[in-house]
Amino acid sequence: MKAGAAFSADWLALREPFDAAARAASAPLLQALRARAPASGPWRVMDLGCGTGANLRWLAPRLGGAQQWLVIDHDESLLARWDHQPGFAPSDAGRLRWQGAGFSAEVLRRQTDLARGFAALPWAAAQLVTASALLDLVGEAWLRALVAHASGARATLFFALSVDGRHAWSPRDPHDAAVDTLFAAHQRRDKGLGPALGAQAVPMLARLLRERGYRVRLARSDWRVAAPHDPDGALQRALIEGLARAAQEQDPAQAPLVRGWRERRLAQVARGRLRVGHLDLLAWPAR
Ligand SMILES: C[S@@+](CC[C@H](N)C(=O)[O-])C[C@H]1O[C@@H](n2cnc3c(N)ncnc32)[C@H](O)[C@@H]1O
């Protein structure tokens, strides 16, 4: 039975500043991406699993120039939030316009399930296919389809903030590894886009793209979850609860171990530090 992937707007808002801070580490990828700006006309960008727009809010000002974005999500309530983004104004044909120093983005939202509606997306028009925090949800067949469609269009790909499985806690707990193993197994459940690859998604995408003649560059974009970035511990608490919930669901027989881990972790949030491993991937056709 497939479980749909639902993400609350509150969770996306909580993570956005950590995402933005983490993406600073992949600045060299951004520089390489900007070098691929179209010789004429606007950037034509497709953002898969756009949520409330964090990827566009980070990327559009850094890409610069004129841009046309098609942003895609299956969750209507997340897409509806774009109407209330500060600085976003209604434009023609249901589009939104967001402009600032050195950039102007036209944004068209599309409610589509990336499982069923994937092939029908306007691939031929896309110069840049992007997503943030999406890849752990997808399966191998979906990745193969992505690579086939994007390479058919000779599009550049920029996939940010994909988890790579690293959770480095300080101080350590004897049951960190056990909880991580259960969480990773839970992460590989089918979320509607095939048996999910979790932390293996980026290595597989990199391999598939290289096989298609793409050049691939990777950069780390780890979350650093600790004071002063997480002053009230809100993200750390949310991660502890999320890891514990998934671990218990994965193996209810391990509930006592997981409960103990959760209680110890919550008790030391004020001095706890966590690094969550992420990777950013940039790829473009080599010839
Ligand atoms: C972790 S969130 C990331 C959202 C956004 N890119 C960001 O960085 O804040 C994953 C997004 O993928 C969307 N999503 C998950 N499964 C989907 C599917 N089958 N079709 C379309 N969107 C999907 C979710 O609704 C959610 O907005």
PDBQT file of the ligand as one rigid body, heavy atoms in Angstrom, charges set to zero:
ROOT
HETATM    1  C1  LIG A 301      10.157  18.080   1.605  1.00  0.00    +0.000 C 
HETATM    2  S1  LIG A 301       8.986  18.923   0.651  1.00  0.00    +0.000 S 
HETATM    3  C2  LIG A 301      10.001  20.132  -0.187  1.00  0.00    +0.000 C 
HETATM    4  C3  LIG A 301       9.223  21.323  -0.657  1.00  0.00    +0.000 C 
HETATM    5  C4  LIG A 301      10.062  22.450  -1.245  1.00  0.00    +0.000 C 
HETATM    6  N1  LIG A 301      10.768  22.009  -2.430  1.00  0.00    +0.000 N 
HETATM    7  C5  LIG A 301      10.999  23.005  -0.214  1.00  0.00    +0.000 C 
HETATM    8  O1  LIG A 301      12.223  22.854  -0.373  1.00  0.00    +0.000 OA
HETATM    9  O2  LIG A 301      10.512  23.592   0.779  1.00  0.00    +0.000 OA
HETATM   10  C6  LIG A 301       8.561  17.795  -0.682  1.00  0.00    +0.000 C 
HETATM   11  C7  LIG A 301       7.511  18.357  -1.603  1.00  0.00    +0.000 C 
HETATM   12  O3  LIG A 301       7.213  17.382  -2.608  1.00  0.00    +0.000 OA
HETATM   13  C8  LIG A 301       5.827  17.354  -2.810  1.00  0.00    +0.000 C 
HETATM   14  N2  LIG A 301       5.458  16.020  -3.315  1.00  0.00    +0.000 N 
HETATM   15  C9  LIG A 301       5.628  14.836  -2.699  1.00  0.00    +0.000 A 
HETATM   16  N3  LIG A 301       5.148  13.834  -3.460  1.00  0.00    +0.000 NA
HETATM   17  C10 LIG A 301       4.663  14.398  -4.587  1.00  0.00    +0.000 A 
HETATM   18  C11 LIG A 301       4.032  13.896  -5.753  1.00  0.00    +0.000 A 
HETATM   19  N4  LIG A 301       3.780  12.590  -5.909  1.00  0.00    +0.000 N 
HETATM   20  N5  LIG A 301       3.667  14.758  -6.717  1.00  0.00    +0.000 NA
HETATM   21  C12 LIG A 301       3.907  16.097  -6.565  1.00  0.00    +0.000 A 
HETATM   22  N6  LIG A 301       4.491  16.633  -5.485  1.00  0.00    +0.000 NA
HETATM   23  C13 LIG A 301       4.871  15.795  -4.497  1.00  0.00    +0.000 A 
HETATM   24  C14 LIG A 301       5.223  17.641  -1.438  1.00  0.00    +0.000 C 
HETATM   25  O4  LIG A 301       3.893  18.104  -1.503  1.00  0.00    +0.000 OA
HETATM   26  C15 LIG A 301       6.194  18.685  -0.905  1.00  0.00    +0.000 C 
HETATM   27  O5  LIG A 301       5.799  19.985  -1.238  1.00  0.00    +0.000 OA
ENDROOT
TORSDOF 0
